[in-house]
Amino acid sequence: MSKRQSKRTASAFAIALVTAALTASQAMGATVPKFYSNSHELNTGHIAVSMWGVLKLQSEALGVPGSEGEIHCTNVFGASVWNENGQGVGLLEGWGTNACVAPQLEKLLTEIYGGECGQIKCPITVFATAELPEVLEQRQAIVCEERSKVLLSECPKESEREETAVSGQQAAVPHIHRGNTSLPWKIELVKQKRSGENANIARIGVPPAGQSCEPKEEITNEEGNKEVVPASWEKVPAGCVKIDVVAPEIPSETVFYGTLEPKFTSGVGNGLDPSIIEFNAASGYLVATEGRAPETKAEGEFKVAGAEAEQLIYAK
């Protein structure tokens, strides 16, 4: 083979590689679902969406020791969706629940605390929320360096003040307040194999790049050995699902966190036959560090429709 032929062969081979790469890239891009509204592909403008239905969580953290319990609530979500970089994305921004029932957990807690019904409100109830548990915040006490000065107005300069103990107490004054909401939860549409077919999946709970919705941490167990376990909910990044299950009468709170991947089945026609988001065992699991329940299953079905009348929101 001549040098000219070798160059032509090498050139043709390089072109073939580039073409194959482009074809593969286009094919991959074509498999990423996008959001549509009444036959129109969405752009980067956010469209308001409502989601409603019953969701049930099943977990050992919700039952008696050694067995699963459950909590199920009627839910209404407010969300926004749009398309970005060729992919359907969105945010779950509001969440309201009612008619929450956790029979196994409520029974267990009533058995444990039932004798104290004169001190706490009975019967004991349980509900789910995106509002996170109480946070203990340490606030520093600022006083005048010159102790004869009682008011801060008497020592207006920073150089005249210091952090110190107040009335013999610690300098850090404890302050408890409710945690912030875990919303919004990020959404992205992806393709996955489900029951042997390519299905549109609404991935709910998307962490920032390079992070995980199920972080791990290393601890020293009772035997003195190092062990990697699910991290506490405080270390879960924004954008991930974080659900606080609360028994307010005690009070007791358990946070479930992670990512869920329910199947997104598109409706037809208009919003009178809405799209469906279906949660089942294939949708993945949440984690509850309290009670060491790493496999919290979600079951249920939500209907999805645009906030405008008869607005069909679907994916393809």
C-alpha positions in Angstrom: 0.0 0.0 0.0 1.4 3.4 -1.0 1.7 6.3 1.4 -1.1 8.2 -0.4 -3.4 5.1 0.0 -2.4 4.8 3.6 -3.3 8.5 4.2 -6.6 8.0 2.4 -7.4 4.9 4.5 -6.4 6.6 7.8 -8.5 9.7 6.8 -11.5 7.5 5.9 -11.2 5.6 9.2 -11.1 8.9 11.2 -14.2 10.2 9.4 -15.9 6.9 10.1 -15.1 7.2 13.8 -16.4 10.8 13.9 -19.6 9.9 12.1 -20.2 6.9 14.4 -19.6 9.1 17.4 -22.0 11.8 16.1 -24.6 9.1 15.3 -24.3 7.6 18.7 -24.6 11.0 20.3 -27.7 11.9 18.3 -29.2 8.6 19.1 -28.6 9.1 22.8 -30.0 12.7 22.6 -33.1 11.3 20.9 -33.8 9.0 23.8 -33.9 11.8 26.4 -37.6 12.7 26.9 -38.9 16.2 26.8 -42.0 17.9 28.2 -44.9 18.8 25.9 -48.1 20.8 26.6 -51.1 20.1 24.3 -48.9 18.9 21.4 -46.4 21.8 21.8 -42.9 21.1 22.9 -42.0 23.3 25.9 -39.1 25.8 25.7 -37.2 27.2 28.7 -40.2 29.0 30.0 -41.6 27.4 33.2 -45.1 25.9 33.0 -47.1 25.5 36.2 -48.3 21.9 36.9 -50.5 20.2 39.5 -50.0 16.7 40.8 -52.4 14.8 43.1 -52.9 11.3 44.4 -52.2 8.9 47.3 -48.6 7.9 48.1 -47.7 5.2 50.6 -44.3 4.7 52.2 -43.4 1.3 53.6 -40.4 1.0 56.0 -39.1 -0.8 59.1 -38.8 2.7 60.6 -42.6 3.0 60.4 -43.4 -0.4 62.1 -42.8 -2.5 65.1 -39.2 -3.7 65.4 -38.4 -6.4 62.8 -41.4 -5.7 60.6 -42.5 -3.0 58.1 -45.0 -0.3 58.7 -46.5 2.2 56.4 -47.8 5.8 56.1 -50.1 6.8 53.4 -51.4 10.3 52.7 -53.5 12.2 50.1 -51.1 14.6 48.4 -51.2 17.7 46.3 -48.0 19.0 44.7 -47.3 22.2 42.9 -44.6 22.0 40.3 -43.1 23.8 37.3 -41.7 22.0 34.2 -39.7 23.1 31.1 -37.1 21.8 28.7 -33.5 22.6 29.0 -30.5 21.4 26.9 -32.8 18.9 25.1 -34.2 17.4 28.3 -37.4 17.7 30.3 -36.6 19.2 33.8 -38.6 20.7 36.6 -39.1 21.5 40.3 -41.5 20.2 42.9 -42.1 23.4 44.8 -45.1 23.0 47.0 -46.5 20.0 48.9 -49.7 19.6 50.9 -50.9 16.4 52.7 -54.1 15.4 54.4 -55.7 12.2 55.7 -52.3 10.7 56.7 -52.5 7.4 58.4 -49.6 5.3 59.9 -51.5 2.4 61.6 -48.5 0.3 62.8 -46.4 3.3 64.0 -49.4 5.0 65.6 -50.3 1.8 67.5 -46.7 1.3 68.6 -46.3 4.9 69.9 -49.7 4.7 71.6 -48.6 1.5 73.4 -45.3 3.2 74.5 -46.7 6.6 75.5 -50.4 5.7 76.1 -49.9 5.8 79.9 -48.9 9.4 79.7 -52.0 10.6 78.0 -52.6 13.0 80.9 -49.3 14.7 79.9 -49.5 14.5 76.1 -52.4 14.7 73.7 -53.9 11.3 72.7 -54.5 9.5 70.4 -51.0 9.8 68.9 -51.1 10.8 65.2 -48.5 10.8 62.4 -48.2 13.0 59.3 -45.7 13.7 56.5 -44.2 17.0 55.5 -41.3 18.6 53.7 -40.7 20.8 56.7 -37.5 19.5 58.3 -37.0 18.8 62.1 -36.2 21.4 64.7 -32.6 22.8 64.6 -30.6 23.7 67.7 -28.8 26.9 66.9 -26.1 28.4 69.2 -26.4 32.2 69.4 -23.5 34.1 70.9 -24.1 36.7 73.6 -22.5 40.1 73.1 -21.8 42.4 76.0 -19.8 45.4 76.9 -16.2 44.7 78.0 -16.6 47.3 80.8 -19.0 45.4 83.1 -20.4 48.6 84.6 -22.0 49.3 81.2 -25.2 47.3 80.9 -26.7 48.4 77.6 -24.9 47.9 74.2 -25.7 51.5 73.4 -23.2 52.4 76.1 -20.5 50.6 74.1 -21.3 51.4 70.5 -17.8 50.5 69.1 -17.0 46.9 68.2 -13.7 47.3 70.1 -15.7 47.9 73.3 -17.6 44.7 73.0 -16.9 41.0 73.5 -18.6 37.5 73.5 -18.9 36.3 77.0 -21.0 34.5 79.6 -24.3 36.0 80.6 -25.5 35.7 84.2 -23.2 32.8 84.7 -24.6 30.9 81.7 -22.6 29.7 78.7 -21.6 32.3 76.1 -23.5 30.3 73.4 -27.2 30.8 74.1 -29.3 27.8 72.7 -32.1 28.7 70.3 -34.5 26.1 68.8 -36.4 26.8 65.6 -38.2 24.7 62.9 -36.1 23.5 60.1 -36.5 24.9 56.6 -38.5 23.1 53.9 -36.6 20.6 51.8 -38.4 21.9 48.7 -37.9 22.4 45.9 -37.0 18.8 44.8 -35.4 18.7 41.3 -37.0 16.7 38.5 -35.5 15.4 35.3 -36.9 13.1 32.6 -34.8 10.1 31.6 -35.3 6.8 29.7 -35.0 3.5 31.5 -35.8 -0.1 30.8 -39.0 -1.1 32.6 -40.7 -4.5 32.0 -38.6 -5.0 28.8 -39.5 -1.6 27.2 -38.0 1.9 27.1 -40.1 3.9 29.5 -40.2 7.6 30.3 -39.1 8.1 33.9 -39.5 11.2 36.1 -36.5 11.2 38.3 -37.5 13.1 41.5 -34.6 14.2 43.7 -31.5 15.3 41.7 -28.4 16.4 43.6 -25.9 18.9 42.4 -23.2 17.6 40.1 -20.7 15.4 41.9 -22.9 14.9 45.0 -25.4 12.1 46.0 -28.9 12.1 47.4 -27.8 9.1 49.6 -24.5 10.3 51.1 -22.4 8.0 53.3 -20.3 8.6 56.4 -17.7 6.6 58.3 -18.4 5.9 62.0 -16.8 3.8 64.7 -19.2 1.1 65.8 -19.7 -0.4 69.3 -16.9 -3.0 68.6 -14.5 -0.1 67.8 -14.4 -0.9 64.1 -14.8 1.6 61.3 -18.1 1.2 59.4 -19.6 3.1 56.4 -23.3 3.9 57.0 -25.9 6.2 55.5 -25.3 9.8 56.6 -27.7 11.8 58.6 -30.3 13.8 56.7 -28.5 17.1 57.5 -25.8 16.1 55.0 -28.2 15.4 52.1 -27.8 18.2 49.5 -30.5 20.5 48.2 -32.6 19.2 45.3 -33.0 15.7 46.9 -36.3 14.2 48.3 -36.5 14.7 52.0 -39.7 13.7 53.8 -40.2 14.3 57.5 -42.6 11.9 59.2 -43.8 13.6 62.4 -45.7 12.4 65.5 -46.4 15.9 66.9 -47.8 14.8 70.3 -44.5 13.2 71.5 -42.8 14.8 69.5 -40.9 12.3 67.2 -39.5 12.9 63.8 -37.9 10.7 61.2 -36.5 12.0 57.9 -36.6 9.8 54.7 -34.3 10.9 51.9 -33.0 10.0 48.5 -34.2 9.8 44.9 -37.3 8.2 43.4 -37.8 7.2 39.8 -41.5 6.7 39.0 -42.7 5.8 35.6 -44.3 8.7 33.6 -47.1 7.5 31.4 -48.4 10.2 29.1 -52.1 11.0 28.8 -54.0 11.6 25.6 -56.1 14.3 24.1 -56.1 17.0 26.8 -56.1 17.4 30.5 -59.3 15.5 30.9 -57.2 12.3 30.4 -54.1 13.4 32.4 -50.6 11.9 32.5 -49.8 9.5 35.3 -46.8 9.2 37.6 -46.6 5.6 39.0 -44.6 4.7 42.1 -43.7 1.0 42.7 -40.8 -1.2 43.7 -39.0 -0.3 40.4 -39.0 3.4 41.5 -36.2 2.9 43.9 -36.0 3.4 47.7 -35.6 6.2 50.2 -33.2 6.0 53.3 -34.1 6.6 56.9 -31.0 6.7 59.1 -33.1 6.7 62.3 -34.1 3.1 62.7 -31.6 2.0 60.1 -34.1 1.4 57.3 -32.2 1.7 54.0 -35.0 0.4 51.9 -38.1 2.5 52.2 -40.5 1.7 49.3 -42.9 4.1 47.7 -46.2 3.1 46.2 -48.9 5.1 44.6 -50.2 7.0 41.6 -50.3 10.7 40.9 -52.2 12.5 38.1 -50.4 15.3 36.3 -52.0 18.3 34.6 -51.2 21.8 33.7 -52.5 24.6 35.9 -54.5 26.0 33.0 -57.9 24.4 32.0 -57.6 21.0 30.2 -53.8 21.4 29.8 -52.2 18.1 29.0 -48.6 17.8 30.2 -46.8 14.8 28.8 -43.4 13.4 27.9 -41.9 11.9 24.8 
